[in-house]
Amino acid sequence: MTKNHFPAAEGQTVQVAPGLRRRVGAFNDNLMCVEVHFDTGTVAPLHHHPHEQITYVVSGRFEFTVGDRTHVVGPGDSLYKQPGIVHGATCLQAGTLIDMFTPHREDFV
């Protein structure tokens, strides 16, 4: 049976690294929504994975590197990361991101 409702109160916020926390929202085999909270100065190191990813900036300011380009982004901005592209971020002002992955990140559940 497919789960259709993922109440926030049932989700667990996980400390991933100092200054970096995430909470998995709705997901199935093909898609996943993740809320990510950054403290100012926190760095998500350059990395890559086989998933497609879209990041939506809810709040804060971030410097994102995607491939060989760097972008400073703020609320309402979004980024696309194709499978295998190297990417990472530095949080310039504390904030929250929403990451969407396809397929879902098995390592997050």
HELIX and SHEET records of a PDB file:
HELIX    1   1 ALA A    8  GLU A   10  5                                   3    
HELIX    2   2 GLU A  106  PHE A  108  5                                   3    
SHEET    1   A 5 VAL A  14  ALA A  17  0                                        
SHEET    2   A 5 LEU A  20  PHE A  27 -1                                        
SHEET    3   A 5 MET A  32  PHE A  38 -1                                        
SHEET    4   A 5 HIS A  87  THR A 102 -1                                        
SHEET    5   A 5 VAL A  43  HIS A  47 -1                                        
SHEET    1   B 6 VAL A  14  ALA A  17  0                                        
SHEET    2   B 6 LEU A  20  PHE A  27 -1                                        
SHEET    3   B 6 MET A  32  PHE A  38 -1                                        
SHEET    4   B 6 HIS A  87  THR A 102 -1                                        
SHEET    5   B 6 GLU A  52  VAL A  66 -1                                        
SHEET    6   B 6 ARG A  69  VAL A  73 -1                                        
SHEET    1   C 6 VAL A  14  ALA A  17  0                                        
SHEET    2   C 6 LEU A  20  PHE A  27 -1                                        
SHEET    3   C 6 MET A  32  PHE A  38 -1                                        
SHEET    4   C 6 HIS A  87  THR A 102 -1                                        
SHEET    5   C 6 GLU A  52  VAL A  66 -1                                        
SHEET    6   C 6 SER A  78  LYS A  81 -1                                        
END                                                                             
